[in-house]
């Protein structure tokens, strides 16, 4: 499972055998979440979360939005179309 980004100790992962739509899994600090990227223009949205508080989810969303172009490129490199 390729880690495509690290955010303050959290891992952002795109699984090679995963499905569309383009999304990332974020794990660490006792939590897991899935965010839909809405490539190529965003903004990312939360699909599901366990163990992360609202402030952490908000920070992750901001960080993912700041890295959206790179994340969409990673998704495209692994899966082709969004």
Steps between C-alpha positions, in 0.01 A plus 500: 500500500677813381521783748466805277517770770566544870314762703622560855559130561196383303537282193308578183465181295361404160445126468595355159198266489246761609191632319383831363424778578847633574554492876766464767519315830652691792625303800688568821462650847233242579276593209406400148310697239418495131483823301360531146729730301257624231786519250613711339338807656398387850429579766560173685216377720479255786340165414552322832705537814573310819712628785569852372342804667332776301801732529732232366265422211485872415879528506534192279249643252698825483826311449352275232361803317845659506648184342206419270685525168775262616247256651295493180819437303589209732149356458528533123844335495365201694146468360480698180183707484350661808 
